[in-house]
């Protein structure tokens, strides 16, 4: 695709014209969006993994062998000290 756009100063009735092929801009934009979505996906996976591990090891261990769910179902509060 060839685009003509007025550039520069006007000298009397003449106008300078810049002709370029802008197809590469679409390719760069698509690559940028791919990198952005990949980064968001990786960060989301890491946040979920760290959250689940923290809940499993942090809260689950404190509540004994039955875990947090059985302790809360029995009305027993976990010892957090």
C-alpha positions as a LaTeX table, in Angstrom:
\begin{tabular}{lrrr}
\hline
Residue & $x$ (\AA) & $y$ (\AA) & $z$ (\AA) \\
\hline
Unk1 & 0.00 & 0.00 & 0.00 \\
Unk2 & 1.44 & 3.35 & $-1.02$ \\
Unk3 & 0.37 & 6.43 & 0.84 \\
Unk4 & 1.00 & 10.01 & $-0.07$ \\
Unk5 & 0.98 & 12.52 & 2.73 \\
Unk6 & 1.92 & 16.18 & 2.65 \\
Unk7 & 5.12 & 16.80 & 4.59 \\
Unk8 & 7.33 & 19.75 & 5.21 \\
Unk9 & 6.85 & 23.37 & 4.36 \\
Unk10 & 4.90 & 24.70 & 1.46 \\
Unk11 & 6.93 & 26.73 & $-1.02$ \\
Unk12 & 4.55 & 28.85 & $-3.00$ \\
Unk13 & 2.21 & 26.51 & $-4.80$ \\
Unk14 & 4.52 & 23.49 & $-4.45$ \\
Unk15 & 4.07 & 20.95 & $-1.71$ \\
Unk16 & 6.61 & 18.31 & $-0.77$ \\
Unk17 & 5.21 & 14.77 & $-0.76$ \\
Unk18 & 6.53 & 11.80 & 1.20 \\
Unk19 & 5.76 & 8.38 & $-0.26$ \\
Unk20 & 6.19 & 5.30 & 1.91 \\
Unk21 & 5.01 & 1.74 & 2.29 \\
Unk22 & 3.29 & 1.44 & 5.66 \\
Unk23 & 2.59 & $-2.30$ & 5.72 \\
Unk24 & 5.34 & $-2.92$ & 8.25 \\
Unk25 & 3.49 & $-0.76$ & 10.80 \\
Unk26 & 0.64 & $-3.27$ & 10.96 \\
Unk27 & 3.14 & $-6.11$ & 11.46 \\
Unk28 & 4.85 & $-4.23$ & 14.28 \\
Unk29 & 1.51 & $-3.44$ & 15.92 \\
Unk30 & 0.44 & $-7.09$ & 15.77 \\
Unk31 & 3.78 & $-8.19$ & 17.27 \\
Unk32 & 3.42 & $-5.60$ & 20.04 \\
Unk33 & $-0.08$ & $-6.84$ & 20.95 \\
Unk34 & 1.15 & $-10.47$ & 20.97 \\
Unk35 & 3.97 & $-9.56$ & 23.36 \\
Unk36 & 1.59 & $-7.58$ & 25.57 \\
Unk37 & $-0.97$ & $-10.41$ & 25.83 \\
Unk38 & 1.78 & $-12.99$ & 26.40 \\
Unk39 & 3.17 & $-10.89$ & 29.23 \\
Unk40 & $-0.24$ & $-10.48$ & 30.84 \\
Unk41 & $-0.90$ & $-14.21$ & 30.54 \\
Unk42 & 2.42 & $-15.14$ & 32.15 \\
Unk43 & 1.91 & $-12.65$ & 34.98 \\
Unk44 & $-1.61$ & $-13.95$ & 35.61 \\
Unk45 & $-0.37$ & $-17.55$ & 35.81 \\
Unk46 & 2.40 & $-16.54$ & 38.24 \\
Unk47 & 0.01 & $-14.58$ & 40.47 \\
Unk48 & $-2.46$ & $-17.48$ & 40.61 \\
Unk49 & 0.32 & $-20.00$ & 41.34 \\
Unk50 & 1.84 & $-17.91$ & 44.13 \\
Unk51 & $-1.59$ & $-17.26$ & 45.65 \\
Unk52 & $-2.53$ & $-20.93$ & 45.63 \\
Unk53 & 0.82 & $-21.98$ & 47.07 \\
Unk54 & 0.58 & $-19.33$ & 49.79 \\
Unk55 & $-2.91$ & $-20.43$ & 50.75 \\
Unk56 & $-1.97$ & $-24.11$ & 50.67 \\
Unk57 & 1.25 & $-23.82$ & 52.66 \\
Unk58 & 0.42 & $-20.79$ & 54.80 \\
Unk59 & $-3.14$ & $-21.35$ & 55.90 \\
Unk60 & $-3.50$ & $-25.08$ & 55.25 \\
Unk61 & $-0.54$ & $-26.12$ & 57.41 \\
Unk62 & $-1.67$ & $-24.05$ & 60.39 \\
Unk63 & $-5.02$ & $-25.79$ & 60.57 \\
Unk64 & $-3.67$ & $-29.29$ & 61.05 \\
Unk65 & $-4.29$ & $-32.38$ & 59.01 \\
Unk66 & $-7.95$ & $-31.66$ & 58.37 \\
Unk67 & $-7.17$ & $-28.39$ & 56.66 \\
Unk68 & $-8.99$ & $-25.10$ & 56.77 \\
Unk69 & $-12.25$ & $-26.41$ & 55.30 \\
Unk70 & $-12.84$ & $-29.10$ & 57.94 \\
Unk71 & $-11.89$ & $-26.71$ & 60.73 \\
Unk72 & $-14.33$ & $-24.09$ & 59.56 \\
Unk73 & $-17.07$ & $-26.67$ & 58.93 \\
Unk74 & $-16.75$ & $-27.88$ & 62.54 \\
Unk75 & $-16.80$ & $-24.34$ & 63.85 \\
Unk76 & $-13.23$ & $-24.66$ & 65.11 \\
Unk77 & $-10.97$ & $-21.68$ & 64.53 \\
Unk78 & $-7.42$ & $-22.33$ & 63.44 \\
Unk79 & $-4.60$ & $-21.29$ & 65.74 \\
Unk80 & $-2.76$ & $-18.51$ & 63.90 \\
Unk81 & $-0.12$ & $-17.92$ & 66.59 \\
\hline
\end{tabular}
